[in-house]
Amino acid sequence: MSSAESPVTRFAPSPTGFLHIGGARTALFNWAYAKGHKGKMLLRIEDTDRERSNPAAVDAILDGLKWLGLNWDGEAISQYSRMQRHAEVANELLKAGNAYYCYCTPAELTAMREKAEAEKRPIRYDGTWRDRDPSTAPAGVKPVIRFRSPQEGETVINDRAQGRVVIPNKDLDDLIILRSDGNPTYNLSVVVDDHDMGVTHIIRGVDHLTNAARQSQIYLAMGWAVPDMTHVPLIHGPDGAKLSKRHGALGVEAYRAMGYVPAALRNYLARLGWSHGDDEIFSTEQLVEWFELEGVNNSPARFDFAKLENLNGHYIRHMADVDLLNAFMGFLPFVEGGPELLGKIDDAMQAKLVKAMPGLKERAKTLVELQTSSQYLFAHRPLPLDEKAKGLLNDEGKAALQALHPLLAASNEWTAPALEAIVKAHAEATGIKLGKFAQPLRASLTGTSTSPGIFDVLEVLGREEALGRIADQLPQG
């Protein structure tokens, strides 16, 4: 690619299910490369398998990409809508002598396969109709069109990640490019679409490497330039085995529901199979600036939930409080109990949450944990107490609250530092450890034994609400 040219990449998922994490990484790499080189990333939905494709899966893919912040250029293209164009190219190859009609019956193909198995040879089409005259075809058999693959020499793929990959042409049989019902096959459709869409760089999983050889042959037969290719490594689990659901092979929507923020997931996915020196934590802007295909590794990457969670915690702690509130509110519709909670967040509650964020985000690695630790803000008096909180509000704990209540009520300044000074002064005057006051306070104010800093909790709740919650735990009358 000359410096005057801008790259065109594409993400081309099959709409047979959710946008899985491997697909999300592929989309990220395509997006980062295109954006960093002032090019375009196109989106193509490879929906020619009509039985397995469904509109709900298309929506899930589009929604997942939008949530991750991976915008594409132009409209998403349906591969199925271009089938007539694919068939046209198949017939062009036929006319040029680069393809031929094959009239083999299912029974003949079965016999061919069984013979290869018996002789312990790779199962390949044996070229029965490669040089036969179609006029000798049996009556009543609808032919397929097969690509006339070169039989001598080799096909070379100069791959940015895998290096120089050489495949002997004798190992590639004449693949079907147009089925007997007139429908094109995957390898033909991909080549035609990538060419017509002006794709200059193909970035996809290493499981497509064999397809790359077949597709390269079709490009050359049509006289088209073969795009630059990068086949990225697979993602494995922490144990080195193929990624499964127990490892994290889930849809992007599952990560949203687990409380991960898009920026953290982008950062984490970028490090799965790509590196920039020893940098582990970097912004999306840095990723775009740094991303080069030469940095893509050729060995499998290992998915590690613990690393992702720690990274997510870093992003949550460093987010501006208002931005974190917006992320939290955007997350709630997708988690159990979230929609109900979202309905309680009016302007006053938003202000309270923003004020509480510095304390909440220090302890939260996910938005789920943020949801849990913020529950005290939404609770109604009298607060339900968990078992540990009940234990803290024993006779000793209630006596501590009874002593603190009037001292706090008399404070002219309802701020965390002022309230902390009052409690510390009382603890010192009585010779009782600060924790003996702080823990019962926490239990009365939040209904739990864990929370953000208790003096921050006092300030965020406000004078009336906080004193009321403390009073609820004191003997009445």
ZIDA-V456755 format. One record per helix or strand of 3 or more residues. SS is the DSSP state (hx for helix, st for strand). FROM is the first residue (numbers start at 1). TO is the last residue. Records with the same first field share a line. If there is no record, write none. Layout:
SS = FROM-TO  FROM-TO
This chain:
st = 8-11  40-45  99-102  144-147  154-159  163-168  176-178  201-205  228-232
hx = 21-36  55-68  80-95  106-118  134-136  169-171  186-196  206-222  252-257  262-270  284-290  293-295  305-318  321-332  338-342  347-361  367-373  375-378  387-392  395-409  416-430  435-446  454-461  463-472
